[in-house]
Amino acid sequence: MTARVAFKKQKVVHERVVWIVSVFDQPHDIASYDSKTMTRLQDELYGKTKSEKHIIVREILSKKFISFSNLTLDDHKSKN
């Protein structure tokens, strides 16, 4: 998926289009339940700074189907 995300650096809000691989397709679900993706975005957008890291997934711009998952979305949510 490609998504538009917003993050804050030095009191200025920046927006970028990034790629995301996730079983979730809603911005709130990605931010809440997909910690692997959010950690990767923090590393990509902030680098190794020790500041507060807040990332907001604003919207999903496009989706590309890769494969099926054997678990349901509820199973994925309860796993995290």
VEXDREN-2710 file (C-alpha; in Angstrom, 1 decimal):
% VEXDREN-2710
k/r/px/py/pz
1/MET/0.0/0.0/0.0
2/THR/1.0/3.6/-0.3
3/ALA/-0.1/5.9/2.4
4/ARG/0.1/9.5/3.3
5/VAL/1.6/10.0/6.8
6/ALA/2.3/13.0/8.9
7/PHE/5.0/13.5/11.5
8/LYS/6.4/16.3/13.6
9/LYS/10.0/17.4/13.6
10/GLN/11.1/20.5/15.4
11/LYS/7.6/21.8/15.9
12/VAL/6.9/21.6/12.1
13/VAL/4.4/19.0/10.7
14/HIS/5.7/17.2/7.6
15/GLU/3.7/14.9/5.3
16/ARG/5.1/12.2/3.1
17/VAL/3.9/9.4/1.0
18/VAL/5.4/6.0/2.1
19/TRP/4.9/2.4/1.4
20/ILE/3.3/0.0/3.9
21/VAL/3.0/-3.8/3.9
22/SER/0.2/-4.8/6.3
23/VAL/-2.8/-7.1/6.6
24/PHE/-4.8/-4.1/7.9
25/ASP/-6.2/-1.6/5.4
26/GLN/-7.6/1.2/7.7
27/PRO/-5.2/3.9/9.0
28/HIS/-6.4/3.5/12.6
29/ASP/-5.9/-0.2/12.5
30/ILE/-2.3/0.1/11.1
31/ALA/-1.4/2.7/13.8
32/SER/-3.0/0.6/16.6
33/TYR/-2.2/-3.0/15.8
34/ASP/0.8/-3.1/13.3
35/SER/3.7/-2.3/15.5
36/LYS/6.3/-3.7/13.0
37/THR/5.2/-1.2/10.4
38/MET/5.0/1.7/12.8
39/THR/8.6/0.9/14.0
40/ARG/9.9/0.8/10.5
41/LEU/8.2/4.1/9.7
42/GLN/9.8/5.7/12.9
43/ASP/13.2/4.5/11.8
44/GLU/12.7/5.7/8.3
45/LEU/11.2/9.1/9.1
46/TYR/13.1/10.1/12.3
47/GLY/16.4/8.2/12.1
48/LYS/18.2/7.6/15.3
49/THR/17.0/10.7/17.2
50/LYS/15.9/10.4/20.8
51/SER/13.0/12.9/20.5
52/GLU/9.3/12.2/20.8
53/LYS/8.2/10.2/17.8
54/HIS/4.6/10.7/16.7
55/ILE/3.4/9.4/13.4
56/ILE/-0.1/9.8/12.1
57/VAL/-1.3/7.6/9.2
58/ARG/-3.6/10.1/7.4
59/GLU/-5.0/8.0/4.5
60/ILE/-4.4/5.0/2.3
61/LEU/-3.8/6.2/-1.3
62/SER/-3.5/2.9/-3.1
63/LYS/-3.6/-0.8/-2.4
64/LYS/-1.9/-3.7/-4.2
65/PHE/-2.9/-7.3/-3.3
66/ILE/0.1/-9.5/-2.5
67/SER/-1.3/-12.7/-0.9
68/PHE/-3.9/-14.1/1.5
69/SER/-3.4/-14.5/5.2
70/ASN/-4.4/-17.7/7.0
71/LEU/-5.6/-15.7/10.0
72/THR/-8.7/-13.4/10.2
73/LEU/-8.3/-9.7/11.0
74/ASP/-9.6/-10.4/14.6
75/ASP/-6.9/-13.0/15.0
76/HIS/-4.3/-10.5/13.9
77/LYS/-5.6/-7.9/16.3
78/SER/-5.7/-10.2/19.3
79/LYS/-2.1/-11.4/18.5
80/ASN/-0.7/-7.9/19.1
END
